[in-house]
Amino acid sequence: MTQGYPLHRRQLLGAGAAIALTTLAGCAGPGTPSARGRVVVVGGGFGGATAAHYLKLWGGDGVEVTLVERQAEFVSCPISNLVLGGFQTMAAITHRYDGLRALGVNVLQAQVLAIDATARSVQLADRRSLAYDRLVLSPGIDFMTDQIGGLQAALERGQVFHAWKAGPQTAGLRRQLEAMPDGGVFAMFIPKSPYRCPPGPYERACVVASYLKAAKPRAKVLVCDANAEITSKKGLFEAAFRQLYAGIIEYRPNAELKELAGGVARTDFDDVKADVLNPIPPQRGGDLARVAGLLNVNARWAGVHWLTLESTAAPGIHVLGDTTFSAPGMPKSGHMANQQAKVAAAAILQLLAGQPVNPAPVVANTCYSFVSPTEAVHVASVHQFDAAEKTFKPVPGAGGVSAAINQIEARQAMGWAQNIWADTLALA
Ligand SMILES: Cc1cc2nc3c(=O)[nH]c(=O)nc-3n(C[C@H](O)[C@H](O)[C@H](O)COP(=O)(O)OP(=O)(O)OC[C@H]3O[C@@H](n4cnc5c(N)ncnc54)[C@H](O)[C@@H]3O)c2cc1C
C-alpha cells in the first residue's frame, strides 16, 4: 500500500519557487522562428527529454526534433527511494512520452550504437541511421563495475541490485528488502564522489531505515561510504541518523567497497556480511559518449563549452546531464540536467538561426531528500556563467539548505517531482 504523500497536482504550488527559476535558463525567449534544421536528441531522461521539449516549443515548425530513447517509458530516479521503502509505487514514477509526441517531437524507441560526427549521423541498432544538423546527447551514467571484483557477475545473476537507474533494479531491491528477515542487515556501499545525485544514498539509508523501523524493528542499516564524510546536507543527514534512526543506521566513512565474494562485501578495512547488499558502483558518463570519444576528462566525463553545452571533443554535438564533467559546485541531478537542456536548446536554436547565443545564462538547482515518508530537507544553489573562466560558478549567498528536518518540505518535494516531470516530458 502506498503511504506518505500521494502525488497530487494541487501540490505543484509548493515547488513553484524551485521550478520558476528554470525559466532563467532558457533566455532565448519563447521562439526562435528563423531557426531551421534537424536536431536529433539521444536519451529521453531528464536532460534529453527536456531538450527535445524546448527545442520544439521554442523552435516551432522550422526545426525537426527527433528523440531517440531505448526504453518505452521514462522512469524517474527522483522519488525512486520512496518506492524502495514501499511509500510510493513504480507506477507513480513512470511516465509516457505522449506529451512530447503531441507537441510534434518525433519519438523513436531505439538504441543508438554509434555516432559519425563527420557525416553528422547516428546509427541505430536496427541498422537505420538518422542525419542531423545538431546532435544532443544525454545518455546518463554507466557503471565502472570492473573496479569492484565480483560485482558484474553478482549484478548479472540478480544477487545484488544497485538501483541507481530506476526501473527493474528498483523493483529487484524492493523485493529483497521485503524478503529480508526481521533482525537482518541491509548494507549499502557509496562510491567516491563524483557520482549521480550526491544526497541520494543518504536519502536511501533514511527511507529504508524508516521502512524497517516499522516493518522489521530489529533490522539494521549499515552505510559504508567510500568518502571521508557525508557528501551532501551533512548536518541534516547526521541529525536524521541520530534523531530518527538511532540504533538502526550505522554510518562508516572511508569504507570503500573492493570486492563481492560469496555474499561477503570486502571494504578497505572490514568484511561485511549482510542479508541484503546494495552496492552503488562508481560511475562515468554514458557508454554512448564513451564509444563516440566524448569522455575526454579523465576518460570518465564529457568536457563541454558551457555557453552551448557543445562538446569540447566534437563540434555539432551537445552533451548534457550526468555525462558532463560538472562545473564547480554543480551537482549531477535531474534538476540540473533539465536546466542545462534549456541552455543547450536555446543556444542550438540561435546557432541554427545564425544568431549569437545568450552570453550570460543562469541556472538553478534544488535537491530535496526524504528522511522519512513525511519529512524532507533540501539543498539549493544558483549558478551563473563566468565569462572570464568560461564556466558556471555558484552565486555566493544565493543558495542554502533547510534549517531543520520538516514536514512542509515533504509536500514541496512531491510538488517539485510532479512539476519537473511535467516540464521535462511536456505532460498535460
Ligand atoms: C536514487 C536516486 C535519487 C535521485 N533523486 C534526485 C532528486 O531528488 N532530484 C534530482 O534532481 N535528481 C535526482 N537524482 C539524479 C537524477 O536521476 C539524474 O541526475 C538524472 O537522471 C540525470 O539526467 P540525464 O539526462 O543525464 O540521465 P538519465 O535521466 O539517466 O537519462 C539517460 C537516458 O538515456 C537513455 N540512453 C542511454 N544510452 C542510450 C542509447 N545508446 N540509445 C538510446 N537511449 C539511450 C537511457 O535509457 C536514459 O533514459 C536521483 C538519482 C538517483 C539514483
The ligand as an ORCA input file, in Angstrom:
! r2SCAN-3c Opt
* xyz 0 1
  C      18.100      7.183     -6.094
  C      18.221      8.473     -6.858
  C      17.534      9.587     -6.438
  C      17.651     10.789     -7.150
  N      16.953     11.881     -6.701
  C      17.063     13.048     -7.356
  C      16.339     14.185     -6.924
  O      15.601     14.135     -5.927
  N      16.467     15.332     -7.625
  C      17.257     15.420     -8.732
  O      17.307     16.487     -9.324
  N      17.971     14.354     -9.170
  C      17.903     13.162     -8.510
  N      18.592     12.085     -8.960
  C      19.557     12.233    -10.079
  C      18.883     12.173    -11.462
  O      18.159     10.973    -11.611
  C      19.945     12.254    -12.556
  O      20.842     13.286    -12.274
  C      19.276     12.484    -13.918
  O      18.534     11.345    -14.260
  C      20.303     12.828    -14.993
  O      19.656     13.041    -16.216
  P      20.365     12.564    -17.577
  O      19.533     13.039    -18.689
  O      21.804     12.904    -17.532
  O      20.320     10.974    -17.489
  P      19.023      9.990    -17.407
  O      17.878     10.679    -16.794
  O      19.522      8.724    -16.795
  O      18.687      9.711    -18.923
  C      19.522      8.982    -19.770
  C      18.641      8.285    -20.806
  O      19.425      7.943    -21.941
  C      18.980      6.684    -22.416
  N      20.087      6.128    -23.212
  C      21.369      5.975    -22.808
  N      22.109      5.468    -23.827
  C      21.279      5.325    -24.886
  C      21.472      4.854    -26.218
  N      22.668      4.418    -26.648
  N      20.396      4.839    -27.061
  C      19.178      5.264    -26.626
  N      18.940      5.717    -25.367
  C      19.980      5.752    -24.508
  C      18.655      5.911    -21.139
  O      17.776      4.830    -21.385
  C      18.031      7.004    -20.261
  O      16.621      7.057    -20.417
  C      18.483     10.869     -8.296
  C      19.181      9.731     -8.712
  C      19.051      8.541     -8.006
  C      19.798      7.327     -8.489
*
